[in-house]
Amino acid sequence: MKTKAAILWEVNTPWSVEEIELDPPKPGEVLVKIAASGMCHSDEHLMTGDLPFALPIIGGHEGAGVVQEVGEGVSWLAPGDHVVFGFIPSCGRCPSCSTGHSNLCDLGALMGLGRQIDGTARHHAKGTDLGLMCMLGTFAHHTVVNEASCIKIDKDVPLDRACLLGCGVVTGWGSAVYAAEVKPGDTVAVVGVGGIGANAIQGAKLAGAKRVIAIDPVEFKREKAMEFGATHTFSSMEEALPGIQELTWGTMANKVIMTMGVGSGEVIGSAMALAAKRGRVVVTNIHPALEYSASMSLLDLTLMEKQLVGSLFGSGNPRADIPKLIGLYREGQLDLDGLVTTEYTLDGVNDGYDAMRAGTNLRGVMKYD
């Protein structure tokens, strides 16, 4: 079939929206008509080359839609089912999945290649096979994905909000609840208030944090942070340091969650300085692939028993956590509506990323017919 998609042909060039050829699903695969896609910063990392995935590639990894056709052997999905895509597939059988860490599924090792699990492509344009961001390619009206990337949801959930659960919401919420292990009464600092940081704030609040301190240079984002549950805001870690000292009588933050647009090893020391004795710094944001060093006091790490940990997909289990978060949304305990700053069509993909770079979008969402 023919459909439309946003393709990145070369790094540091705009997304090109054009017609593509889409093959039918093969065994274990699903054809989905996508209803909406979130515009995550990670797709910007494709454009800048910080994520060196194979090009050309269809962007998008935060999507939801309706199943149109299933391939041979797919028994648990049928045409008409509503699904959210998990940006990391979950096979349910590898050591990580079987021990409750499906965010680290072995199939995730194939994401950089951008093809189907069997190594071939279903998406083509100009006589060329196209890769898929996270094996999904949600910047398109239709896509073919492996069943391992699909999480079935109830049909009454709005797909233009459910799409956010495919990456940013689970990643941010889980960074606080699972990776940071926020406890009631904790002081939590969240560095960077975008689509992920806003949900780290919501997760910390739901986990019972006494103080949630949002740090971002953009005033609009600091204002939004208060709507999501932040109790205090600062424009930089340098400004936050004396502020947190005063708020905590010198004990500092129990948990620091790094959700900046692009991470930098040069600021890890500043993050560690915000942490209390036995405090934990969670690094969720993406760092450039070729960055191999970080600046920090290793003496402070040892003498104060501080922890520095990484977190992927919120250190969660999407098949369990996405339905859980939908339940919180239904009960009014998780705000998905407030995350969406502006809605676009597929043709507006470059406008959405211009707004993200300018700091005027918390999360853009593309809605398709």
Summary of the structure (lengths in Angstrom):
residues: 369
radius of gyration: 20.0
end to end distance: 16.6
largest distance: 64.1
contacts: 1397
relative contact order: 0.16
helix: 34%
strand: 26%
